[in-house]
Amino acid sequence: MDGGLQGEIVAVILLLVLATLAIAGVSVVKGLGEAATRSSVTYHSIDWTLKAIRGPLVLAWAIAVLAAGLVGLLWSQRLAAPLRVLSAAFERLGEGRFAGSLRVRSTDAHRELINEFSRMESRLHGMLSEERERAGLLSRDLDELAAMREEGSSERERILGLARDARALLGRFQL
């Protein structure tokens, strides 16, 4: 995970914790203040005080849990979506299909990994293109060599078979 994303995650979690503490503190103060205005008694029992502040505290905790869940959902999308794209690209590459460059957003958490995959795929594509060209030249040379041999000879048939094999060598890759 990149440092910028880690810093962002830590900052938002700290912000959520601080917001939760602030809401809880305000709730406690508000609950105690409300309890004091409803009663002229200077001191209340702990049970009575807990009942007075229970509602605002539960509300503060519920808001904090929902906010944390929402942030977690958004971050999981931000982290998982680029990995799903990369996984699909790996699968295509494993089947011999080159996808070309993958679309990377500036906000993708794994953009360096995706960019590296795209560079690797591009290098593989170039190497296979060169090999396909070399196999084509080899096949052509073998066809010319076979043409110099007698029609129906076993040597000619063997050379023609090698030429077919050279043409088929890299044919399963979709460049």
N, C-alpha and C positions, 0 to 999 in steps of 0.2 A: 504494500500500500504506500502511496506517495506521501511525503511529509506534509504537503499542503492539505490533503484530504484528512490526514490524521489530526492536524491542527484544527481544522474546521469541525470535525467530529467532537473533539475535546471541548472546543469553545461552545458548541451548541449544548452539549451535555451539561457543562458547567452553568450555562445560562438557564437551562431547565431546572437544575438543582437550586440555583439562586432564586428563580421565580417561584418555585415550590416553597422554599423557606420563607420568602417574602409574603406569599399568599397565606401560608400557615401562620406566620407571625401577625399579619393584619387580622386574620380570622380570630386568633386568640385574643388580641387586644380588643377587637370589636365585640367578641362574645363576652368578655369580662366587663367591658364598658356597658353593654346592654344589660348584663346581669346587675350591675351596680345601679343603673337608673331604674330598673324595675323594683328594686328592693331598697329599703332604707337601712338594711342591716349592713354593717361595716364588713363583717366577716361571714362568708358562706362556707358550707361544707364542701368538701372536695367532690362528692357525688353531684351536688347541685351545680357546681362550676363545670364539671365535665359534661353534664347534660346541656348546659348553656352553650358550650363551644363545640360540641360534637358535630352538629350540622355543618357549620362553616369549615371545619377541618376535613370532614368527609368530602365536601365539595372541592376543597383545595387539592386533596389527594387524587380525586377522580380527574380533575383537570390536568394534573401533572402526569398521571398514567396515560391518559388519552393523548396528550401532547407528545410524550415519549414514544408511544406506539406509532403515532403519525410520522414523527421524525424517523423512527426505525424503518417504517415501511418505505418512505421516500429514499432513504439511504440504501436500503436493500435493493431497490430498483436501480439506483445509480451504480451500485457495485455489480449487480447481477446481469443487467442488460448487456453491457459490453462483453461479459464473459460468455453469454449465450451466443452472441454474434461470432465471437472468436471460436467457440466450440463448433458451430455450424461450418465455419471456414475450414477448420481442421478436418472435419468429416468430408467435406467436398474435396479437399486436397488429398486425403487418404484414398478417395475414389478415383483420383487422377484428373479431377476437374479443377482448373485454376479459376478463382473467383475474381481476380484483379484486385485492385486496392479496396480495402474495407473503409467504410465511411466512419470517421472518427470525429466526435464532437469535442470541442475544447473543454467541456465539462466532464467527459468520460474519465472515470477513476483509473482505468487501466489503459490509457491512450498510448503510453510508451510500449507496453506489451503488444498492443494491436499494431502499432507502427512497426515494431520489430518483426512481427509476423508478416506484415505486408512486404517489408524489405526482403525477408527470407523467401517468401513466395515469388517475388519478382526475380530474385537471383536464381531460384530453381527453374522458373519459366525460361529465363535466358539460357541456362545450361542445357535444358531439355530441347530448346529450339536449335541450339548449336548441334546437339547430338542427333536430332532429327535430320538436320541438313547433312551432317556427315554420313548418316545411315543412307540417305538418299543418294549421295555421291557414290558410296560403296555399292549400293544396289545397281546404279547405272554402270559402274565399272564392271561389276560381275555380269550384267547383261551383255556388255560389249565383249567380255572374255568368253561368255557362252556362245556368242555369235561366231567366234573364231573356231569353235569346235564342231566336229561332225554332227549332223542332224541325227538324233536318236542314240548318241553315245552316252554311256553311263556318266562319263566325266561332265558332259554338257548338262545332263539332268541334275547332277549334284550341284553344279555352279548355279543353275536356274533356281534350285531349291534354296541355296544360300542367298540369292538375290531377293527371293520372296521373304525369307526370314529377316533380312536387313530392312526391307520396306515395312514389315509388321512390327519391328523391334520397338518403336516408340509410338505406335498407332493408338494405344489405349489411352494416352494422355490427351486431354482436350485443351489445347493451347489457345 
